Amino acid sequence: MKTKTPRHVWLVCVVALFFFVIGGYDYVMANLHDANYFAQLGYDQRQIDYFTHYPLLPWIFWTIGTWASIAAVILLFARSRFAVHAFAVSAISLAILSLVTFGTMNRFE
């Protein structure tokens, strides 16, 4: 018998889903090379080139991190024990992405 889920867990799920879906939207728009999206963000040509010419390795970690985070929240809503694993995969992928992009791709600029 499962116990009733505390309300704060639902609040965390909704807030996390909101932020992770924004990340998913950003991922899709950047990979579609949507000029209107980049214009809305106020990106200059150098910033647009950064995202439209993303190397394969960072792109793989970006993909895994983005979609694993969304899957993790959905699994958390479903009260699945695999939510923890999905969050871990997402966190590790995004940490590696940060190390690669800040360390070798000059992301600060």
C-alpha positions in Angstrom: 0.0 0.0 0.0 1.4 3.4 -1.0 1.2 6.3 1.3 -0.3 9.6 0.3 2.2 11.9 -1.4 2.9 15.1 0.5 1.8 18.3 -1.1 5.3 19.7 -1.2 6.4 16.9 -3.5 3.7 17.8 -6.0 4.8 21.4 -5.8 8.4 20.5 -6.4 7.3 18.3 -9.4 5.3 21.1 -11.0 8.0 23.7 -10.6 10.7 21.3 -11.8 8.6 20.2 -14.8 8.1 23.9 -15.7 11.8 24.6 -15.7 12.8 21.4 -17.5 10.2 21.8 -20.2 11.6 25.3 -20.8 15.0 23.6 -21.3 13.4 21.1 -23.7 11.9 23.9 -25.7 15.2 25.7 -25.8 16.9 22.5 -27.0 14.3 21.9 -29.8 14.4 25.5 -31.0 18.2 25.7 -31.0 18.5 22.4 -32.9 15.9 23.5 -35.4 18.1 26.6 -35.9 15.0 28.8 -35.5 16.1 32.3 -36.4 13.0 33.9 -34.7 13.8 32.1 -31.5 17.4 33.4 -31.5 16.2 36.9 -32.3 13.8 36.8 -29.4 16.7 35.9 -27.1 18.7 38.8 -28.5 21.5 36.6 -29.7 24.1 38.0 -32.1 25.6 36.1 -34.9 28.5 34.7 -32.9 26.1 33.3 -30.3 23.9 31.8 -33.0 26.9 30.2 -34.5 27.9 28.7 -31.2 24.6 26.8 -30.9 24.1 26.0 -34.6 27.6 24.5 -35.0 27.7 22.5 -31.7 30.2 19.6 -31.8 28.9 16.1 -31.5 30.2 15.3 -28.0 28.7 18.3 -26.2 25.5 17.8 -28.2 25.2 14.2 -26.9 25.5 15.3 -23.3 23.1 18.2 -23.8 20.6 15.8 -25.3 20.9 13.2 -22.6 20.8 15.9 -19.8 17.8 17.7 -21.2 15.6 14.7 -21.9 16.6 12.7 -18.8 15.6 15.6 -16.6 12.1 15.7 -18.2 11.9 11.9 -17.9 12.9 12.2 -14.2 10.1 14.6 -13.4 7.6 12.4 -15.2 8.9 9.4 -13.3 8.7 11.4 -10.0 5.0 12.2 -10.8 4.5 8.5 -11.3 6.3 7.8 -8.0 8.7 5.5 -9.8 11.9 4.5 -8.1 13.7 5.1 -11.4 13.2 8.9 -11.0 16.4 9.0 -8.9 18.4 7.2 -11.6 17.0 9.6 -14.3 17.9 12.6 -12.2 21.4 11.2 -11.7 21.9 10.6 -15.4 20.7 14.1 -16.1 22.9 15.8 -13.5 26.0 13.8 -14.6 25.4 14.6 -18.3 24.9 18.3 -17.6 27.9 18.5 -15.4 30.1 16.9 -18.1 28.5 19.3 -20.6 29.4 22.3 -18.4 33.0 21.0 -18.0 33.4 20.5 -21.8 31.8 23.8 -22.9 33.4 26.0 -20.3 36.7 24.2 -20.4 37.2 23.7 -24.1 34.6 25.8 -26.0 35.1 29.1 -24.4 31.5 29.3 -23.2 32.1 32.4 -21.1 32.5 34.5 -24.2 
